[in-house]
Amino acid sequence: MVVERYSEDFQVPFYECDPSGTLHLSALMNHLVLASEHQLTNLDAGPIFMSTLGLGWVTTQYEIRISRLPRQHEHVTATTRATQYNKFFCYRDFWLYDSQGNELAFVRSMWVVLDLKTRRMVRLPDDLTKKIASEFSPEVIRFDRIEKLDWSHESVMAKTFRVRYFDIDSNRHVNNAHFFDWMLDSLPLDFLKGHAIESMSIKYDNEVTYGSEISSQAVQNQLITHHRIMNGDQLAADAIIHWR
């Protein structure tokens, strides 16, 4: 099967930008994922089809590389393709390009299918895999391991957030893009104003639901920050970010 690319253009709106006029990381990821949803819809494998199966797509890991984030009102292109899949995992790449075709960002991602009733990962159904314009391979692709910290021995910055109704998406858990905002918001304002993300790896471990009180924790080591989202005693996600 041909692994198809899908692209769509959009203009960066002011309300998705920070005070410097730069697109939020969470907004970037939402636009890229939206492009993949549109591709799947064109292949008759979008949200309506998934709902007939009682299933939903869930991200488990992203690896993100950023040359620069676009500015407000800039015209850019989001491109995506599902590269391959095995029994349980689907792998998808994303790109963001400026109007001259320069790569602004590249993202590798790993996805699973969630049974919306049992809240458990299930095997990718044949009715889905034959539609997604990807290739089967038994290989399990390994992403870069996120370094583990002994958080009890680190100087930790932390903020607490209460999960609101409007943080929840149609999979009935917190939309993964909110994790980026929570993680970045735990860092000092002066650091955020003076630095830009060069690369980031994030791994999602457990879903977060309405009403939870989460703790966004960070440790800074010069131009590297380590992050984790804790939902009580349960790890929801962890990440490492390299800055410039």
Backbone as CSV, one residue per row, in Angstrom:
resi,resn,N_x,N_y,N_z,CA_x,CA_y,CA_z,C_x,C_y,C_z
1,MET,0.842,-1.197,0.000,0.000,0.000,0.000,0.879,1.250,0.000
2,VAL,0.493,2.258,-0.768,1.220,3.519,-0.798,0.975,4.281,0.498
3,VAL,2.060,4.751,1.113,1.933,5.566,2.317,1.696,7.007,1.873
4,GLU,0.481,7.477,2.038,0.072,8.756,1.481,0.363,9.908,2.431
5,ARG,0.848,11.011,1.841,0.983,12.260,2.583,-0.283,13.087,2.399
6,TYR,-0.584,13.856,3.426,-1.726,14.765,3.367,-1.253,16.114,3.888
7,SER,-1.644,17.188,3.215,-1.233,18.536,3.619,-2.419,19.479,3.607
8,GLU,-2.377,20.454,4.505,-3.362,21.532,4.481,-2.726,22.799,5.015
9,ASP,-3.152,23.926,4.458,-2.613,25.230,4.833,-3.494,25.870,5.896
10,PHE,-2.859,26.693,6.727,-3.634,27.513,7.649,-2.840,28.768,7.985
11,GLN,-3.548,29.783,8.446,-2.928,31.017,8.893,-2.958,31.054,10.409
12,VAL,-1.825,31.365,11.011,-1.704,31.341,12.471,-2.557,32.451,13.073
13,PRO,-3.566,32.108,13.885,-4.421,33.141,14.482,-3.781,33.759,15.718
14,PHE,-4.120,35.007,15.990,-3.512,35.715,17.116,-3.837,35.046,18.440
15,TYR,-5.024,34.432,18.550,-5.457,33.868,19.836,-4.778,32.547,20.158
16,GLU,-3.931,32.033,19.270,-3.145,30.836,19.555,-1.670,31.172,19.764
17,CYS,-1.392,32.452,20.011,-0.012,32.903,20.165,0.232,33.438,21.569
18,ASP,1.514,33.419,21.971,1.905,33.956,23.270,2.096,35.472,23.164
19,PRO,2.479,36.150,24.256,2.617,37.612,24.201,3.639,38.106,23.179
20,SER,4.591,37.245,22.773,5.566,37.659,21.761,5.040,37.464,20.337
21,GLY,3.838,36.896,20.200,3.270,36.671,18.881,3.687,35.366,18.245
22,THR,4.177,34.421,19.054,4.633,33.118,18.556,3.590,32.048,18.877
23,LEU,3.369,31.136,17.926,2.377,30.081,18.106,2.697,29.224,19.329
24,HIS,1.677,28.958,20.160,1.853,28.042,21.285,2.230,26.653,20.784
25,LEU,3.068,25.954,21.539,3.381,24.566,21.213,2.117,23.721,21.200
26,SER,1.225,23.920,22.159,-0.009,23.140,22.199,-0.861,23.385,20.961
27,ALA,-0.897,24.622,20.480,-1.661,24.931,19.271,-1.027,24.287,18.046
28,LEU,0.306,24.292,17.983,0.987,23.598,16.887,0.565,22.145,16.837
29,MET,0.601,21.469,17.987,0.263,20.051,18.006,-1.197,19.829,17.647
30,ASN,-2.079,20.724,18.058,-3.488,20.589,17.690,-3.682,20.697,16.180
31,HIS,-2.985,21.632,15.547,-3.110,21.783,14.094,-2.574,20.546,13.359
32,LEU,-1.450,20.007,13.828,-0.890,18.828,13.173,-1.822,17.626,13.316
33,VAL,-2.333,17.426,14.528,-3.238,16.291,14.749,-4.536,16.485,13.972
34,LEU,-5.000,17.726,13.860,-6.210,17.984,13.079,-6.000,17.590,11.616
35,ALA,-4.804,17.850,11.085,-4.518,17.437,9.708,-4.623,15.922,9.565
36,SER,-4.129,15.173,10.558,-4.226,13.711,10.481,-5.677,13.258,10.571
37,GLU,-6.482,13.960,11.382,-7.901,13.614,11.463,-8.596,13.851,10.130
38,HIS,-8.239,14.949,9.462,-8.838,15.231,8.156,-8.427,14.177,7.129
39,GLN,-7.159,13.742,7.178,-6.725,12.680,6.277,-7.517,11.406,6.515
40,LEU,-7.663,11.027,7.790,-8.403,9.812,8.105,-9.873,9.941,7.698
41,THR,-10.445,11.115,7.860,-11.832,11.317,7.440,-11.966,11.126,5.930
42,ASN,-10.998,11.640,5.171,-11.024,11.456,3.715,-10.899,9.992,3.323
43,LEU,-10.298,9.186,4.214,-10.137,7.757,3.956,-11.264,6.935,4.590
44,ASP,-12.316,7.621,5.055,-13.447,6.976,5.724,-12.994,6.230,6.972
45,ALA,-12.042,6.828,7.694,-11.549,6.236,8.943,-11.462,7.293,10.041
46,GLY,-12.281,8.345,9.911,-12.244,9.450,10.845,-13.054,9.198,12.105
47,PRO,-13.347,10.257,12.873,-14.029,10.106,14.164,-15.393,9.440,14.069
48,ILE,-16.155,9.724,13.007,-17.478,9.103,12.889,-17.340,7.596,12.722
49,PHE,-16.398,7.173,11.866,-16.151,5.742,11.685,-15.679,5.119,12.992
50,MET,-14.752,5.774,13.700,-14.234,5.230,14.956,-15.340,5.092,15.996
51,SER,-16.264,6.052,16.020,-17.346,5.985,17.003,-18.259,4.792,16.747
52,THR,-18.405,4.381,15.479,-19.222,3.193,15.190,-18.589,1.931,15.753
53,LEU,-17.269,1.964,15.968,-16.550,0.829,16.546,-16.403,0.951,18.063
54,GLY,-16.819,2.094,18.607,-16.641,2.327,20.044,-15.196,2.549,20.422
55,LEU,-14.414,3.134,19.492,-12.972,3.279,19.679,-12.543,4.731,19.505
56,GLY,-11.348,5.043,19.999,-10.748,6.352,19.795,-9.238,6.240,19.704
57,TRP,-8.637,7.146,18.933,-7.176,7.202,18.839,-6.602,7.907,20.071
58,VAL,-5.493,7.389,20.606,-4.814,7.994,21.749,-3.312,8.022,21.471
59,THR,-2.698,9.174,21.693,-1.244,9.293,21.552,-0.547,8.726,22.776
60,THR,0.541,7.995,22.563,1.349,7.531,23.691,2.694,8.236,23.777
61,GLN,3.193,8.754,22.651,4.507,9.395,22.693,4.695,10.322,21.498
62,TYR,5.368,11.446,21.746,5.801,12.368,20.690,7.297,12.622,20.825
63,GLU,7.966,12.725,19.695,9.307,13.305,19.618,9.221,14.493,18.679
64,ILE,9.587,15.672,19.183,9.353,16.930,18.486,10.685,17.634,18.257
65,ARG,10.886,18.096,17.030,12.073,18.895,16.706,11.591,20.194,16.066
66,ILE,12.051,21.332,16.604,11.544,22.625,16.157,12.697,23.516,15.689
67,SER,12.611,23.975,14.444,13.543,24.998,13.958,13.102,26.368,14.443
68,ARG,11.828,26.633,14.279,11.207,27.821,14.877,9.706,27.632,14.848
69,LEU,9.016,28.291,15.754,7.561,28.303,15.747,7.089,29.518,14.949
70,PRO,6.013,29.366,14.172,5.575,30.477,13.314,4.977,31.622,14.123
71,ARG,4.876,32.779,13.448,4.342,33.985,14.053,2.869,34.154,13.710
72,GLN,2.198,35.001,14.478,0.785,35.256,14.217,0.592,35.813,12.809
73,HIS,-0.457,35.371,12.157,-0.857,35.736,10.795,0.023,35.104,9.715
74,GLU,1.029,34.324,10.097,1.884,33.671,9.104,1.129,32.515,8.449
75,HIS,1.348,32.333,7.144,0.749,31.224,6.408,1.705,30.031,6.442
76,VAL,1.207,28.894,6.873,2.030,27.693,7.023,1.271,26.484,6.492
77,THR,1.994,25.362,6.369,1.405,24.125,5.863,1.690,22.996,6.836
78,ALA,0.638,22.292,7.251,0.756,21.086,8.077,0.687,19.873,7.164
79,THR,1.643,18.965,7.317,1.720,17.750,6.493,1.848,16.544,7.412
80,THR,1.239,15.432,7.029,1.303,14.233,7.852,1.228,12.980,6.997
81,ARG,1.705,11.878,7.551,1.498,10.559,6.947,1.630,9.506,8.040
82,ALA,0.827,8.457,7.926,0.958,7.289,8.805,2.010,6.386,8.190
83,THR,3.123,6.188,8.875,4.264,5.507,8.258,4.119,3.992,8.287
84,GLN,3.702,3.421,9.421,3.524,1.978,9.514,2.738,1.648,10.779
85,TYR,2.309,0.379,10.868,1.579,-0.073,12.041,1.901,-1.535,12.305
86,ASN,1.655,-1.965,13.559,1.719,-3.384,13.906,0.411,-3.747,14.604
87,LYS,0.383,-4.791,15.393,-0.877,-5.235,15.985,-1.502,-4.201,16.913
88,PHE,-0.652,-3.427,17.599,-1.181,-2.525,18.622,-0.809,-1.062,18.414
89,PHE,0.225,-0.763,17.635,0.716,0.601,17.531,0.671,1.089,16.086
90,CYS,0.343,2.369,15.954,0.407,3.038,14.657,1.387,4.195,14.784
91,TYR,2.250,4.355,13.796,3.283,5.386,13.827,2.967,6.436,12.766
92,ARG,3.069,7.692,13.157,2.699,8.777,12.253,3.711,9.910,12.378
93,ASP,4.089,10.484,11.244,4.992,11.634,11.203,4.213,12.888,10.817
94,PHE,4.712,14.026,11.295,4.121,15.330,10.990,5.231,16.313,10.631
95,TRP,4.886,17.274,9.771,5.787,18.370,9.436,5.003,19.674,9.445
96,LEU,5.705,20.757,9.749,5.157,22.091,9.544,6.137,22.857,8.666
97,TYR,5.611,23.482,7.598,6.434,24.231,6.651,5.959,25.678,6.584
98,ASP,6.912,26.591,6.324,6.510,27.975,6.072,6.096,28.133,4.613
99,SER,5.740,29.353,4.213,5.203,29.574,2.866,6.248,29.393,1.781
100,GLN,7.538,29.359,2.160,8.610,29.096,1.203,9.028,27.629,1.167
101,GLY,8.342,26.797,1.936,8.640,25.373,1.956,9.734,24.978,2.930
102,ASN,10.158,25.888,3.798,11.170,25.561,4.800,10.522,24.800,5.959
103,GLU,11.190,23.744,6.430,10.669,22.960,7.545,10.807,23.741,8.844
104,LEU,9.697,23.953,9.522,9.698,24.627,10.817,9.698,23.637,11.969
105,ALA,9.040,22.493,11.780,8.956,21.501,12.845,8.755,20.115,12.235
106,PHE,9.265,19.107,12.946,9.061,17.709,12.579,8.693,16.943,13.835
107,VAL,7.708,16.054,13.716,7.219,15.298,14.875,7.064,13.836,14.488
108,ARG,7.611,12.948,15.322,7.301,11.514,15.234,6.322,11.187,16.345
109,SER,5.407,10.269,16.076,4.419,9.960,17.096,4.039,8.490,17.065
110,MET,3.549,8.027,18.203,3.070,6.655,18.369,1.642,6.722,18.911
111,TRP,0.756,5.922,18.320,-0.664,5.956,18.672,-1.163,4.552,18.965
112,VAL,-2.169,4.483,19.829,-2.884,3.235,20.091,-4.379,3.503,19.940
113,VAL,-5.149,2.432,19.910,-6.602,2.539,19.839,-7.173,2.190,21.209
114,LEU,-8.053,3.056,21.716,-8.646,2.906,23.036,-10.093,2.457,22.896
115,ASP,-10.469,1.413,23.640,-11.868,1.033,23.762,-12.518,2.034,24.718
116,LEU,-13.502,2.791,24.236,-14.065,3.887,25.015,-14.905,3.413,26.200
117,LYS,-15.310,2.167,26.220,-16.059,1.635,27.358,-15.132,1.072,28.426
118,THR,-14.187,0.234,28.022,-13.304,-0.403,28.998,-12.128,0.482,29.374
119,ARG,-11.856,1.539,28.553,-10.718,2.440,28.736,-9.400,1.687,28.617
120,ARG,-9.384,0.634,27.814,-8.174,-0.158,27.617,-7.735,-0.124,26.158
121,MET,-6.423,-0.239,25.965,-5.868,-0.349,24.630,-6.292,-1.676,24.008
122,VAL,-6.643,-1.654,22.717,-7.047,-2.866,22.021,-6.232,-3.020,20.739
123,ARG,-6.268,-4.215,20.196,-5.604,-4.484,18.928,-6.253,-3.670,17.811
124,LEU,-5.437,-3.153,16.882,-5.982,-2.390,15.774,-6.884,-3.289,14.926
125,PRO,-8.168,-2.938,14.776,-9.079,-3.799,14.015,-8.785,-3.756,12.516
126,ASP,-9.032,-4.856,11.852,-8.798,-4.938,10.402,-9.628,-3.904,9.650
127,ASP,-10.844,-3.627,10.139,-11.694,-2.642,9.471,-11.055,-1.258,9.453
128,LEU,-10.143,-1.032,10.397,-9.449,0.250,10.466,-8.155,0.232,9.659
129,THR,-7.331,-0.786,9.862,-6.003,-0.787,9.245,-6.055,-0.807,7.721
130,LYS,-7.109,-1.376,7.147,-7.189,-1.408,5.689,-7.553,-0.054,5.099
131,LYS,-7.857,0.924,5.980,-8.256,2.242,5.515,-7.188,3.314,5.708
132,ILE,-6.173,3.070,6.549,-5.360,4.178,7.042,-4.165,4.533,6.162
133,ALA,-4.054,3.955,4.972,-2.994,4.319,4.021,-1.616,4.175,4.645
134,SER,-1.370,3.034,5.256,-0.106,2.762,5.909,0.300,1.327,5.610
135,GLU,1.488,0.930,6.085,2.013,-0.402,5.809,2.177,-1.185,7.104
136,PHE,1.851,-2.471,7.069,2.044,-3.321,8.239,3.498,-3.731,8.366
137,SER,3.995,-3.698,9.587,5.313,-4.229,9.920,5.252,-4.715,11.357
138,PRO,5.767,-5.916,11.648,5.738,-6.397,13.035,6.683,-5.638,13.954
139,GLU,7.549,-4.809,13.382,8.529,-4.073,14.177,7.850,-3.128,15.161
140,VAL,8.371,-3.104,16.394,7.970,-2.101,17.381,9.054,-1.023,17.386
141,ILE,8.722,0.159,16.927,9.700,1.240,16.817,9.971,1.813,18.212
142,ARG,11.228,1.911,18.556,11.617,2.432,19.863,11.883,3.931,19.769
143,PHE,11.278,4.676,20.646,11.545,6.105,20.741,12.654,6.332,21.774
144,ASP,13.259,7.511,21.718,14.318,7.831,22.678,13.778,7.724,24.106
145,ARG,14.551,7.109,24.956,14.158,6.942,26.357,14.275,8.271,27.087
146,ILE,13.249,8.612,27.838,13.272,9.830,28.642,13.971,9.526,29.961
147,GLU,15.026,10.267,30.229,15.835,10.026,31.428,14.983,10.133,32.689
148,LYS,15.140,9.172,33.577,14.410,9.172,34.838,15.206,9.923,35.905
149,LEU,14.500,10.718,36.675,15.120,11.467,37.754,14.677,10.918,39.102
150,ASP,15.527,11.114,40.099,15.114,10.910,41.484,14.576,12.255,41.961
151,TRP,13.269,12.431,41.769,12.663,13.741,42.015,12.787,14.168,43.474
152,SER,12.967,13.229,44.394,13.086,13.585,45.809,14.405,14.273,46.113
153,HIS,15.363,14.187,45.186,16.676,14.789,45.407,16.929,15.974,44.475
154,GLU,15.885,16.502,43.861,16.027,17.610,42.929,15.322,18.853,43.476
155,SER,15.745,20.023,42.961,15.061,21.275,43.264,13.909,21.413,42.272
156,VAL,12.710,21.159,42.757,11.553,21.016,41.874,10.694,22.278,41.884
157,MET,10.358,22.744,40.675,9.351,23.790,40.514,8.015,23.096,40.244
158,ALA,6.941,23.615,40.815,5.658,22.925,40.659,4.502,23.909,40.663
159,LYS,3.475,23.563,39.889,2.206,24.281,39.894,1.082,23.254,39.884
160,THR,-0.038,23.635,40.495,-1.196,22.752,40.573,-2.304,23.280,39.670
161,PHE,-2.965,22.359,38.966,-4.071,22.720,38.086,-5.254,21.787,38.361
162,ARG,-6.450,22.353,38.306,-7.676,21.571,38.402,-8.218,21.346,36.996
163,VAL,-8.514,20.101,36.642,-8.999,19.774,35.300,-10.442,20.249,35.154
164,ARG,-10.663,21.101,34.146,-11.976,21.683,33.901,-12.757,20.834,32.890
165,TYR,-14.044,21.088,32.844,-14.896,20.396,31.873,-14.395,20.628,30.457
166,PHE,-13.945,21.858,30.151,-13.547,22.195,28.795,-12.123,21.747,28.455
167,ASP,-11.454,21.080,29.396,-10.173,20.426,29.092,-10.380,19.026,28.521
168,ILE,-11.601,18.510,28.597,-11.904,17.132,28.219,-12.306,17.074,26.748
169,ASP,-11.773,16.086,26.014,-12.127,15.946,24.601,-13.127,14.809,24.408
170,SER,-13.392,14.459,23.148,-14.431,13.462,22.857,-14.036,12.050,23.274
171,ASN,-12.766,11.826,23.616,-12.355,10.541,24.190,-12.605,10.490,25.699
172,ARG,-13.186,11.582,26.223,-13.591,11.689,27.628,-12.402,11.706,28.593
173,HIS,-11.298,12.253,28.130,-10.169,12.523,29.016,-9.510,13.829,28.574
174,VAL,-8.525,14.290,29.336,-7.861,15.550,29.005,-7.192,15.437,27.640
175,ASN,-7.471,16.412,26.788,-6.785,16.474,25.498,-5.282,16.591,25.734
176,ASN,-4.520,15.790,24.997,-3.079,15.718,25.252,-2.365,17.051,25.075
177,ALA,-2.929,17.950,24.271,-2.274,19.236,24.055,-2.187,20.050,25.344
178,HIS,-3.110,19.839,26.279,-3.071,20.597,27.534,-1.820,20.262,28.343
179,PHE,-1.273,19.078,28.170,-0.079,18.698,28.918,1.091,19.624,28.584
180,PHE,1.168,20.078,27.328,2.247,20.997,26.959,2.123,22.303,27.728
181,ASP,0.908,22.854,27.792,0.701,24.107,28.530,1.024,23.928,30.007
182,TRP,0.562,22.828,30.606,0.842,22.588,32.020,2.339,22.498,32.275
183,MET,3.041,21.753,31.428,4.478,21.579,31.634,5.234,22.892,31.489
184,LEU,4.947,23.640,30.442,5.680,24.882,30.200,5.348,25.935,31.251
185,ASP,4.122,25.928,31.752,3.704,26.946,32.715,4.376,26.780,34.069
186,SER,5.007,25.633,34.304,5.717,25.430,35.573,7.089,26.115,35.583
187,LEU,7.537,26.613,34.426,8.854,27.251,34.318,8.755,28.750,34.593
188,PRO,9.862,29.381,35.036,9.831,30.817,35.336,9.532,31.658,34.092
189,LEU,8.841,32.755,34.288,8.460,33.633,33.184,9.677,34.135,32.417
190,ASP,10.726,34.574,33.116,11.907,35.111,32.436,12.562,34.054,31.555
191,PHE,12.553,32.805,32.003,13.130,31.733,31.185,12.303,31.536,29.921
192,LEU,10.995,31.498,30.050,10.131,31.302,28.880,10.270,32.448,27.889
193,LYS,10.407,33.682,28.393,10.523,34.843,27.507,11.858,34.873,26.779
194,GLY,12.892,34.248,27.350,14.227,34.355,26.769,14.718,33.112,26.057
195,HIS,13.897,32.065,25.959,14.343,30.811,25.361,13.273,30.233,24.439
196,ALA,13.704,29.395,23.518,12.800,28.724,22.579,13.100,27.231,22.600
197,ILE,12.068,26.434,22.390,12.232,24.973,22.400,12.964,24.521,21.140
198,GLU,13.983,23.702,21.346,14.715,23.093,20.240,14.206,21.685,19.952
199,SER,13.977,20.895,21.012,13.428,19.548,20.853,12.733,19.137,22.146
200,MET,11.832,18.173,21.997,11.076,17.701,23.161,10.656,16.259,22.931
201,SER,10.758,15.458,23.970,10.195,14.108,23.977,9.204,14.035,25.122
202,ILE,8.011,13.526,24.837,6.980,13.402,25.867,6.316,12.040,25.746
203,LYS,6.086,11.417,26.873,5.455,10.098,26.937,4.258,10.180,27.876
204,TYR,3.120,9.692,27.383,1.896,9.678,28.177,1.720,8.302,28.803
205,ASP,1.516,8.274,30.124,1.406,7.004,30.840,-0.015,6.669,31.270
206,ASN,-0.737,7.654,31.754,-2.087,7.409,32.250,-2.965,8.611,31.928
207,GLU,-4.216,8.332,31.551,-5.114,9.414,31.202,-5.546,10.181,32.445
208,VAL,-5.931,11.432,32.230,-6.405,12.316,33.292,-7.834,12.714,32.951
209,THR,-8.714,12.698,33.931,-10.133,12.931,33.699,-10.631,14.157,34.466
210,TYR,-11.880,14.505,34.193,-12.500,15.705,34.758,-12.424,15.709,36.293
211,GLY,-12.098,16.893,36.840,-12.090,17.090,38.286,-10.784,16.749,38.963
212,SER,-9.855,16.112,38.237,-8.572,15.762,38.848,-7.786,17.028,39.178
213,GLU,-6.996,16.951,40.239,-6.059,18.016,40.572,-4.664,17.493,40.277
214,ILE,-4.025,18.075,39.272,-2.719,17.559,38.851,-1.618,18.515,39.295
215,SER,-0.436,17.963,39.439,0.752,18.739,39.777,1.712,18.693,38.606
216,SER,2.011,19.867,38.048,3.002,19.974,36.979,4.342,20.314,37.603
217,GLN,5.310,19.410,37.487,6.592,19.551,38.166,7.724,19.632,37.141
218,ALA,8.720,20.444,37.435,9.837,20.643,36.512,11.145,20.791,37.264
219,VAL,12.209,20.318,36.630,13.575,20.492,37.117,14.393,21.075,35.975
220,GLN,15.137,22.132,36.258,15.927,22.792,35.220,17.408,22.526,35.433
221,ASN,18.087,22.144,34.359,19.539,21.975,34.347,20.074,22.734,33.145
222,GLN,20.331,24.023,33.343,20.766,24.926,32.284,19.752,24.917,31.130
223,LEU,20.116,24.401,29.956,19.217,24.441,28.803,18.447,23.135,28.613
224,ILE,18.339,22.348,29.667,17.522,21.130,29.638,16.547,21.195,30.805
225,THR,15.271,20.945,30.525,14.288,20.859,31.592,13.612,19.498,31.553
226,HIS,13.386,18.949,32.733,12.679,17.683,32.895,11.297,17.991,33.479
227,HIS,10.306,17.259,33.024,8.932,17.549,33.425,8.191,16.258,33.739
228,ARG,7.230,16.369,34.651,6.277,15.287,34.843,4.950,15.868,35.322
229,ILE,3.885,15.202,34.929,2.545,15.532,35.386,2.102,14.413,36.315
230,MET,1.814,14.769,37.566,1.376,13.800,38.555,-0.105,14.012,38.850
231,ASN,-0.847,12.922,38.826,-2.265,12.932,39.200,-2.358,12.161,40.514
232,GLY,-2.240,12.880,41.609,-2.067,12.221,42.896,-0.711,11.526,42.916
233,ASP,-0.708,10.236,43.206,0.541,9.461,43.204,0.819,8.809,41.850
234,GLN,-0.050,9.033,40.869,0.076,8.364,39.576,0.739,9.283,38.555
235,LEU,1.741,8.752,37.847,2.388,9.501,36.774,1.474,9.530,35.556
236,ALA,1.123,10.738,35.104,0.296,10.883,33.906,1.151,11.050,32.662
237,ALA,2.265,11.788,32.769,3.144,11.990,31.615,4.483,12.518,32.112
238,ASP,5.539,12.231,31.362,6.825,12.837,31.640,7.471,13.266,30.334
239,ALA,8.428,14.199,30.442,9.007,14.780,29.235,10.378,15.349,29.543
240,ILE,11.135,15.556,28.473,12.408,16.278,28.540,12.433,17.268,27.387
241,ILE,12.878,18.493,27.676,12.923,19.556,26.665,14.337,20.118,26.588
242,HIS,14.834,20.280,25.377,16.100,20.959,25.111,15.770,22.345,24.545
243,TRP,16.436,23.364,25.089,16.130,24.763,24.751,17.295,25.424,24.036
244,ARG,16.981,26.448,23.319,18.021,27.328,22.765,17.768,28.760,23.251
